[in-house]
Amino acid sequence: MTPGGVVTGSYREFVLEQLGRVADGIRGRGMFGGVGIYAGDLFFALIGGDTLYLKVDDSNRADFEQAGMGPFRPFGEGGEVMQYYEVPADVLEEPDRLRHWVGKAIGVAKRAKSAKGAKPAKKKPAATKKRRGR
């Protein structure tokens, strides 16, 4: 999960501090050499190779693309694209702008979690009649 190398402790600390200023319940959890970032129980961001990525969907992807930012690719340029995009460095350093971007990413995570919980119920198999012996 870490193209570009392992997450340094100082970068992890800096990002968690910045995020903690703009959202409640921020915590980081190490995963595969990177860091998963949660707001409460919502996984909305990650750090890979000392780069912060926020969760995206159609509601906020254009913000990242307009800023020239690309998606997180855990296995390098030719690999799979995840629904997390790199955060511009200047956004990370400006609390008002960061609050807006983080709020959108948390909204994406909330919708994704709700969609997961709204899976259609499994159909019960049709009842079978018992056959009586002769």
N, C-alpha and C positions, 0 to 999 in steps of 0.2 A: 504494500500500500504506500510505499514511499519513493516515488520517482524522484531522483535528485538527492536522495540520502535520508538519513535519520533526522528526526525532529530534535533540535537542540533544546536543552532545558530552559535557556534564557528566552528563546522564541515562544515556547509553550507558555511560560509564565507571563510574558508580555501580552500574548493573545488573550489568555484567560482573564487577565486584568482588564484589558480594553473591553472585552465582551461583558464582563461583570459590571462595568459602568453603565451599560445600556440595556441590560436585560437581567431578569431575576433568575435565580436558581442555576447559574452557570457552573458546569463542572466538566472536567476532561477525563477521559478514560483511555489508557494506552491500548492500542490494537494494531497488531502486525507492524510494529515499528512506527506507526503514526499515532494520531490522537483523535478519538471521536469526541465531539463536543455536544453537550446536552444543555437544554434549558428545561429544568425539571426532568420529565421523562421523555422529552422530545429530542430526538437526534437530528440536529439541524445544521451541523457544520463538522468539518474535519480539517486536520492539519496533516499534510504530507510533504516531506522534504522542505520544511520551514516555509511553507506556503499555506495560507488559510483559504479554504473553500467553503462556500455556503450552498445549502440545498436550493435547487431551482425546479420550476415547472414553467408552464406557459405564462404564468402571471408575472414572473420576474426575470426570466432568461434574457429578455431584450436589454435589461439594465446592464447586464454583464457584457453582452455582445457589443452594445454601443460604446462601452468603455474599453473594448478590445481584449476582453478577458476570455479565456477558453475553459473547457471542461477538465475535470480531474480524470486522468487516465492512469489507473494504478499499474498498468503493465507497459507503460511507455507510449510513444506516439502512434504506433500501429495497433494498439490494444483497445480493449473495451472502454467506452466512455460512460462515466457515471453521471448522475444528475446532481452534480456539485460543480460550481464554477469558482474560479479564482477571484479573490477580492482584490480590487486595486489597492495598492499600498497607501495612497492618500486617504482612502475611505477608512481604513483601519486606524488612522491617526486623527480622525475628526469625529468626535463623539456624536454630534448631531446627524451627520450623514450615516455613520455606522449604525446608529439606532434605527434609522429608516430601513437600511438593507437587512439588518438582523431581524427586524420585525416581519419583513416579508418572508424571509427564510423560515422563521418559526411558524408563520402561517402555512407555508408549503408543507412543513413537517406535520403540522396539526391536521391538515386535509388528508395527507397520505396515511396517517395513523387512523383517521376516521374511516377512510375507504377500506383499509385492511379489516377493520372491525365490522364492516357492513357486508361481509361475504354472504352470499345467498345460502339459506339453510339447505342442508342435504335432504333429498327426498327419502322418505322411508320406503323400504321395499313393500311391494303389494303383499297383503296378507294372503297366505296360502291356506286352502282348506285341507283339513286332515282327511285322509282316505281311511275309510273303515275297512278292516279286514273282512274276508268272506268266511 
